[in-house]
């Protein structure tokens, strides 16, 4: 619903929350995925990956998956990917893909998928904000989009990517029409300030649900993620989950899980250790 030009974060009488109540830490863990082989040898990665989204989720042993279109891949239609995601508990699908790419046809197709695949519980807009604070969609387009988010009697949440270096941008007009924020630190060196940057986020978007994005590779510099920063992301994320400051943790990405990276293997062991905790 929209009231005085802003989103009201409440379920309408004809809708129901799409997200089930969690009972363990693992229920709140997600993996960020693209079509297999998406990264090639970009970002300084040692070699291409062949791991599929579901294989990545299985490897980390997490039940929830975000699927983001990358460089126009996969091509429409997406049905066979949606079929492969049926074993996943919850799926978030991109309406705006990597580099802020989107189209009317793509958004219409993804909304239709959610009508046919009930484990699609929400949608995400990746790389959404531009350097001036405007978005890949206009505010008017977001208003129109929100009219289509009650599907099968359930409210589907609209997620957006926000980076640490975007906190000072004038993004509020767009955030007013989003439900959840996934928060990312693009360069690993800035994770030393993760606590203070997250404090800034809470002041900027006090009413939004928040998810901590955890990179398994330092994509900002094209180098391995220092293990000390990987541990910091996970340990802070666990604390913030327990405190109710965040609603989930997202590990990025499936496309590096088969490259035998130190951070991937440490995170896999950490999930095994804490995943069953209530």
C-alpha positions as CSV (number, residue, x, y, z in Angstrom):
1,X,0.0,0.0,0.0
2,X,1.1,3.6,-0.5
3,X,0.2,6.4,1.9
4,X,1.2,10.0,1.3
5,X,3.5,8.8,-1.4
6,X,5.3,6.2,0.8
7,X,5.1,2.5,1.3
8,X,3.2,1.3,4.3
9,X,5.0,-1.8,5.6
10,X,1.9,-3.8,6.6
11,X,0.1,-6.8,5.1
12,X,-3.2,-5.9,3.5
13,X,-6.4,-8.0,4.4
14,X,-6.1,-10.0,1.2
15,X,-2.5,-10.9,1.6
16,X,-0.4,-13.0,3.9
17,X,3.4,-12.9,4.7
18,X,5.3,-15.1,2.3
19,X,8.2,-15.9,4.6
20,X,7.8,-18.8,7.1
21,X,9.0,-18.4,10.7
22,X,12.6,-19.6,11.2
23,X,13.6,-22.1,13.8
24,X,17.3,-22.4,13.2
25,X,20.2,-20.2,12.0
26,X,20.3,-22.2,8.8
27,X,16.8,-21.1,8.0
28,X,18.1,-17.6,7.7
29,X,21.0,-18.3,5.4
30,X,20.9,-17.6,1.7
31,X,23.2,-18.1,-1.3
32,X,23.5,-15.5,-4.1
33,X,23.5,-17.2,-7.5
34,X,23.9,-16.6,-11.2
35,X,23.7,-19.0,-14.1
36,X,26.6,-21.4,-14.1
37,X,29.9,-20.0,-15.5
38,X,28.7,-16.4,-15.2
39,X,32.0,-14.8,-14.0
40,X,34.3,-16.4,-16.6
41,X,37.7,-15.1,-15.3
42,X,36.5,-11.7,-14.2
43,X,37.4,-10.1,-10.9
44,X,40.8,-11.8,-10.7
45,X,39.2,-15.3,-10.1
46,X,41.6,-18.2,-10.7
47,X,39.4,-20.0,-13.2
48,X,35.8,-20.2,-14.4
49,X,33.2,-22.0,-12.3
50,X,30.9,-24.8,-13.5
51,X,28.7,-24.9,-10.4
52,X,25.0,-24.4,-10.8
53,X,22.9,-22.4,-8.4
54,X,21.4,-25.4,-6.7
55,X,24.8,-27.1,-6.5
56,X,26.1,-24.0,-4.7
57,X,23.3,-24.1,-2.2
58,X,23.8,-27.8,-1.6
59,X,27.6,-27.3,-1.2
60,X,27.2,-24.6,1.5
61,X,24.1,-26.5,2.9
62,X,21.7,-23.5,2.9
63,X,18.0,-23.8,2.0
64,X,17.3,-20.4,0.4
65,X,18.5,-19.0,-2.9
66,X,18.6,-15.7,-4.7
67,X,18.9,-15.9,-8.5
68,X,20.1,-12.8,-10.4
69,X,20.4,-12.5,-14.1
70,X,23.9,-11.6,-15.1
71,X,25.0,-10.0,-18.5
72,X,21.7,-11.0,-20.1
73,X,22.0,-14.7,-19.0
74,X,20.1,-16.8,-18.9
75,X,17.9,-15.8,-21.8
76,X,14.2,-15.8,-21.4
77,X,12.2,-17.9,-20.6
78,X,13.5,-18.9,-17.2
79,X,11.2,-21.8,-16.6
80,X,13.8,-24.5,-16.5
81,X,15.8,-22.7,-13.8
82,X,12.6,-22.3,-11.8
83,X,12.0,-26.1,-12.1
84,X,15.5,-26.8,-10.8
85,X,14.8,-24.5,-7.8
86,X,11.8,-26.5,-6.6
87,X,13.8,-28.2,-3.9
88,X,14.8,-24.9,-2.4
89,X,12.7,-23.6,0.5
90,X,12.6,-19.9,-0.6
91,X,13.7,-18.2,-3.8
92,X,14.2,-14.5,-4.5
93,X,14.3,-13.7,-8.2
94,X,15.8,-10.6,-9.8
95,X,13.5,-8.0,-11.4
96,X,16.6,-5.9,-12.0
97,X,19.7,-7.9,-12.8
98,X,23.4,-7.3,-12.4
99,X,24.6,-3.8,-13.5
100,X,21.1,-2.6,-13.0
101,X,19.8,-4.2,-16.2
102,X,16.0,-4.8,-16.6
103,X,13.2,-4.7,-19.1
104,X,9.4,-4.7,-19.1
105,X,9.4,-8.2,-20.7
106,X,11.8,-9.6,-18.1
107,X,9.8,-8.2,-15.1
108,X,6.5,-9.4,-16.5
109,X,8.0,-12.9,-17.0
110,X,9.4,-13.1,-13.5
111,X,6.1,-12.0,-11.9
112,X,4.4,-14.7,-14.0
113,X,6.9,-17.3,-12.7
114,X,6.0,-16.4,-9.1
115,X,2.3,-17.3,-9.9
116,X,3.4,-20.8,-11.0
117,X,6.2,-21.5,-8.6
118,X,5.1,-20.9,-5.0
119,X,8.6,-21.0,-3.4
120,X,9.4,-17.7,-5.2
121,X,8.6,-15.5,-2.2
122,X,10.1,-12.2,-3.3
123,X,12.1,-10.2,-5.9
124,X,15.4,-8.3,-5.8
125,X,16.8,-5.3,-7.7
126,X,20.6,-5.7,-8.1
127,X,23.1,-2.8,-8.6
128,X,20.0,-0.6,-8.5
129,X,21.3,2.8,-7.4
130,X,23.3,5.1,-9.7
131,X,26.0,7.5,-8.6
132,X,23.4,10.3,-8.3
133,X,21.0,8.3,-6.1
134,X,18.5,7.6,-8.9
135,X,17.6,4.0,-9.6
136,X,17.4,1.7,-12.5
137,X,13.6,2.3,-12.4
138,X,11.9,5.5,-11.8
139,X,9.8,6.1,-8.6
140,X,6.7,6.0,-10.8
141,X,7.8,2.6,-12.1
142,X,8.3,1.3,-8.6
143,X,4.8,2.5,-7.6
144,X,3.4,0.6,-10.5
145,X,5.5,-2.5,-9.7
146,X,4.2,-2.6,-6.2
147,X,0.6,-3.2,-7.5
148,X,1.7,-6.6,-8.7
149,X,3.5,-8.0,-5.6
150,X,0.5,-9.7,-4.1
151,X,0.5,-13.1,-5.9
152,X,-1.6,-16.1,-4.9
153,X,-2.9,-14.2,-1.9
154,X,0.6,-13.6,-0.6
155,X,2.6,-10.4,-0.3
156,X,6.0,-10.8,-2.1
157,X,8.7,-8.6,-0.7
158,X,10.8,-6.3,-2.8
159,X,14.5,-6.4,-2.0
160,X,17.1,-3.9,-3.1
161,X,20.9,-4.0,-3.1
162,X,22.6,-1.1,-1.2
163,X,26.3,-0.8,-0.9
164,X,28.3,0.7,2.0
165,X,29.7,3.4,-0.4
166,X,26.1,4.5,-1.3
167,X,24.9,5.3,2.2
168,X,25.3,9.1,1.6
169,X,23.4,9.1,-1.7
170,X,19.8,10.6,-1.8
171,X,18.2,7.1,-2.1
172,X,15.2,7.6,0.3
173,X,12.5,8.2,-2.4
174,X,13.3,4.7,-3.9
175,X,13.8,3.0,-0.5
176,X,10.3,4.1,0.4
177,X,8.9,1.6,-2.1
178,X,11.2,-1.3,-1.0
179,X,10.6,-3.8,1.8
180,X,14.1,-5.3,2.4
181,X,17.6,-4.0,2.0
182,X,20.6,-6.3,1.3
183,X,23.7,-4.5,2.5
184,X,27.1,-5.0,0.9
185,X,30.7,-3.8,1.4
186,X,32.2,-3.8,-2.0
187,X,35.9,-3.6,-1.0
188,X,37.1,-5.8,1.8
189,X,39.2,-3.1,3.4
190,X,36.1,-1.3,4.4
191,X,34.8,-4.3,6.4
192,X,37.0,-2.9,9.2
193,X,34.2,-0.3,9.6
194,X,31.3,-2.7,9.1
195,X,29.8,-2.0,12.6
196,X,29.7,1.8,12.0
197,X,28.4,1.5,8.4
198,X,25.6,-0.7,9.6
199,X,24.7,1.8,12.2
200,X,24.4,4.4,9.4
201,X,22.1,2.0,7.5
202,X,19.9,1.6,10.5
203,X,19.5,5.3,10.8
204,X,18.8,5.7,7.1
205,X,16.2,2.9,6.9
206,X,15.0,2.1,10.4
207,X,11.7,0.4,9.2
208,X,13.2,-1.8,6.5
209,X,14.1,-5.5,7.0
210,X,17.8,-5.9,6.5
211,X,20.0,-8.7,5.2
212,X,23.8,-8.8,5.5
213,X,25.6,-9.5,2.3
214,X,28.8,-11.6,2.8
215,X,31.2,-11.7,-0.1
216,X,33.4,-14.8,-0.3
217,X,35.8,-13.0,-2.6
218,X,37.0,-9.4,-2.6
219,X,35.3,-8.4,-5.9
220,X,36.1,-4.8,-5.4
221,X,39.8,-5.3,-5.7
222,X,39.8,-8.6,-7.6
223,X,41.7,-10.5,-4.9
224,X,40.9,-13.2,-2.3
225,X,38.8,-12.1,0.7
226,X,41.1,-12.0,3.7
227,X,40.0,-14.8,6.0
228,X,39.9,-12.4,9.0
229,X,37.2,-10.3,7.2
230,X,35.3,-13.4,6.2
231,X,35.2,-14.5,9.9
232,X,34.2,-11.0,10.9
233,X,31.2,-10.9,8.5
234,X,29.9,-14.2,9.7
235,X,30.4,-13.6,13.4
236,X,28.8,-10.1,13.3
237,X,26.0,-11.6,11.1
238,X,25.3,-14.3,13.7
239,X,25.2,-11.7,16.5
240,X,22.9,-9.4,14.6
241,X,20.6,-12.3,13.8
242,X,20.4,-13.1,17.4
243,X,19.7,-9.5,18.3
244,X,17.1,-9.1,15.6
245,X,19.0,-6.4,13.7
246,X,19.0,-8.4,10.5
247,X,16.7,-11.0,9.0
248,X,19.2,-13.1,7.1
249,X,22.7,-13.5,5.8
250,X,23.5,-13.9,2.1
251,X,26.7,-15.6,0.8
252,X,28.0,-14.5,-2.6
253,X,28.2,-16.5,-4.7
254,X,27.5,-20.0,-6.1
255,X,29.9,-19.2,-9.0
256,X,33.0,-19.4,-6.8
257,X,32.1,-22.3,-4.6
258,X,34.0,-24.8,-6.7
259,X,37.2,-22.9,-6.9
260,X,38.6,-24.3,-3.6
261,X,38.9,-20.9,-2.0
262,X,39.9,-20.7,1.7
263,X,36.9,-18.4,2.6
264,X,34.4,-20.8,0.9
265,X,35.8,-23.8,2.8
266,X,35.9,-21.9,6.2
267,X,32.3,-20.6,5.7
268,X,31.1,-24.1,4.8
269,X,32.5,-25.4,8.1
270,X,31.1,-22.5,10.0
271,X,27.6,-23.0,8.6
272,X,27.9,-26.7,9.6
273,X,28.8,-25.6,13.2
274,X,26.2,-22.9,13.7
275,X,23.4,-23.9,11.3
276,X,21.4,-26.0,13.7
277,X,21.4,-23.5,16.5
278,X,18.0,-22.1,17.3
